[in-house]
Amino acid sequence: MAVTERAQYQPDHLDRGDVIATAKPDAPREHRAPVLMVPGPSNLHPRVYQALLTPMVSHKDPAFLAAMDETAELLRMVFQTRNASTFCLPATGGSGMESSLLNLLEPGDTVVIGHAGFFAHRMVEIAQRLGVKLVTVEVEWGQAIDTARLIAAVREHGARVLAMVHGETSTGVEQPLDGLGAACRELDCYLVVDAVPTLGGTSLPVDELQIDICYSGSQKCLSAPPGLSPITISQRAMRRIETRRTPVGSWYLDLSLHAHYWDETHIYHHTGPVLSIYALREALRLIAEEGLSARFDRHRLHSRALTAGLRALGLKLFAEADHRLATVVTVVVPEGIDSARARAVLLDEFDVEIAGGLDVQTNRMWRIGIMGHSATRANVLLTLGGLELALNRQGYGGSGALAAADAVYAGV
Ligand SMILES: Cc1ncc(COP(=O)(O)O)c(C=O)c1O
């Protein structure tokens, strides 16, 4: 555990670039429709594209206000919550992260952050900018954090906020959250959970887990275009925000202003991103039609098929076995294999994009998303076939990926 009194911002943990050097840099790429097996964004359903073509109306048009209300109700369904304050912020997932910490923390407060990867570190950087007392509970990348350690840290430091990443996209680990919400309520602390790569792909019952603020991004398992951050806020967290001693340090990210923009008063805060909301609403309708539990089963199935194929190739998974995230599969790049070259084969010859690692794992890890509309049998088989070929082009000598995945599908 590390404790910093009045932490200062230190930009020491940068994304060192995750760019594929493709063999065809000049090929016209803009009108292709690659299969997105990166951990976000995911591919869009045709109905979501169609929604983007809805005739433009103003953000005060009754039809758009009704669409906002329907979107909020559908978000309650995916967050598994009855929170009245459930809406989306008009910016990417990072706005959910930043606003949660900014709104709940005041000068003199302490935040405990479960630190197990790149995105948890981003929370740390935000806390450093806020100048609050920062306590991190750390483990090696690839592991989950023992919840008893987190609760002990909240108790010992009298923390105002416990901030956790549910699915750490940089490591492929799903963090257990059981018991954290109840402990936080007992200790007068607020539980913030990042569900950017998990919402709509893995069960995260916000009310049952007693999460105070949970946020996500539109572009991952929800399969809507990037640019929105769905967020849900408990009544007690909203009360806390509205009774702060000091105003929230950002007008634009003040969550109570956004809550009033989305409630029945629809008090103007910003020009709503009309078409993006229509697209998100359509993506959420598709989730309602599929059903949450069928959707979670689908993500688990394709994740199992993908990992069976990867194992058949003799590849090692990065995340510890008991806590693997279904929606982001992380693979250790074998010794002697050029990770970017393999990804370029997938993109140039199979039209499939997978991601590299982040930070120190940039060239040592592949990250494959199993997310939303991208999570299909055809896409999993295409990815495995492409990866097998890409590896063997570099003399790797593995085989059997497709048969292993097929066996998983045959067992359904
Ligand atoms: C766990 C996690 N948190 C936050 C973010 C930031 O989301 P965005 O890139 O939409 O701002 C990401 C993005 O990948 C993420 O995976």
The ligand as a Tripos MOL2 file, in Angstrom:
@<TRIPOS>MOLECULE
LIG
   16    16     1     0     0
SMALL
NO_CHARGES

@<TRIPOS>ATOM
      1 C1        -11.0880    0.5280  -17.9410 C.3       1 LIG1
      2 C2        -11.1410    1.7760  -18.7640 C.ar      1 LIG1
      3 N1        -11.4100    2.9310  -18.1710 N.ar      1 LIG1
      4 C3        -11.4680    4.0870  -18.8530 C.ar      1 LIG1
      5 C4        -11.2310    4.1120  -20.2050 C.ar      1 LIG1
      6 C5        -11.2850    5.4050  -20.9400 C.3       1 LIG1
      7 O1        -12.3300    5.3960  -21.8450 O.3       1 LIG1
      8 P1        -12.3310    6.3800  -23.1260 P.3       1 LIG1
      9 O2        -11.1700    5.9780  -23.9840 O.co2     1 LIG1
     10 O3        -13.6680    6.1000  -23.7350 O.co2     1 LIG1
     11 O4        -12.2020    7.7540  -22.5880 O.co2     1 LIG1
     12 C6        -10.9640    2.9210  -20.8860 C.ar      1 LIG1
     13 C7        -10.7090    2.9020  -22.3340 C.2       1 LIG1
     14 O5        -10.2960    1.9220  -22.9080 O.2       1 LIG1
     15 C8        -10.9240    1.7220  -20.1360 C.ar      1 LIG1
     16 O6        -10.6740    0.5570  -20.7450 O.3       1 LIG1
@<TRIPOS>BOND
     1     1     2 1
     2     2     3 ar
     3     2    15 ar
     4     3     4 ar
     5     4     5 ar
     6     5     6 1
     7     5    12 ar
     8     6     7 1
     9     7     8 1
    10     8     9 2
    11     8    10 1
    12     8    11 1
    13    12    13 1
    14    12    15 ar
    15    13    14 2
    16    15    16 1
@<TRIPOS>SUBSTRUCTURE
     1 LIG1         1 GROUP 0 **** ****
